[in-house]
Amino acid sequence: MKVIYRRLKLFIKKTFLGYYYSYRYYHTGRIYRMNDLTIGIKELGKKNTQFPHPIGIVIGAKVQMGNNCTVMQNVTIGAKSPAEAKDNKYPKIGNNVFISTHAVIIGDIIVGNNVIIGAHTFVNKNIPDNTVAYGTPLQIKAPPNNSIFL
């Protein structure tokens, strides 16, 4: 009986904190309710991570996110396999990164600063600073000098 009580208490505490941080940083409960952010809503909120369409987003526990990132709907960021998850081989995302719809970023990779990742892009290689990544297979391109995005 004590085990069930402890688990129930932990579940209630986790749920309460999830909704609390979701309302504190994003002013809505949808961030906690509709996503799997094992990295923690509190950490993402402190780094000013934006979720314009917060549904179906999965971010692993050991992912390192930079400041001022924008993550669109149905994005997955995490390890390639359970073995790599045990070895803490998660992506490192730089500052001011825009991750578009249905992008998948997996493995022990580094995404540089000021990067745009296009829709339906499968990222499994490092991406340098100030570039645009798109497509499957991954293509990386430097934007034109007059780009308004970077």
Stockholm file with secondary structure:
# STOCKHOLM 1.0

chainA/1-150         MKVIYRRLKLFIKKTFLGYYYSYRYYHTGRIYRMNDLTIGIKELGKKNTQFPHPIGIVIGAKVQMGNNCTVMQNVTIGAKSPAEAKDNKYPKIGNNVFISTHAVIIGDIIVGNNVIIGAHTFVNKNIPDNTVAYGTPLQIKAPPNNSIFL
#=GR chainA/1-150 SS CHHHHHHHHHHHHHHHHHHHHHHHHHSSSHHHHSCEETTCHHHHHHTTCBCSSCSSCEECTTCBCCSSCEECTTCEEECSSHHHHHTTCCCEECSSCEECTTCEEESSCEECSSCEECTTCEECSCBCSSCEEETTTTEEECCCTTCSCC
#=GC SS_cons         CHHHHHHHHHHHHHHHHHHHHHHHHHSSSHHHHSCEETTCHHHHHHTTCBCSSCSSCEECTTCBCCSSCEECTTCEEECSSHHHHHTTCCCEECSSCEECTTCEEESSCEECSSCEECTTCEECSCBCSSCEEETTTTEEECCCTTCSCC
//
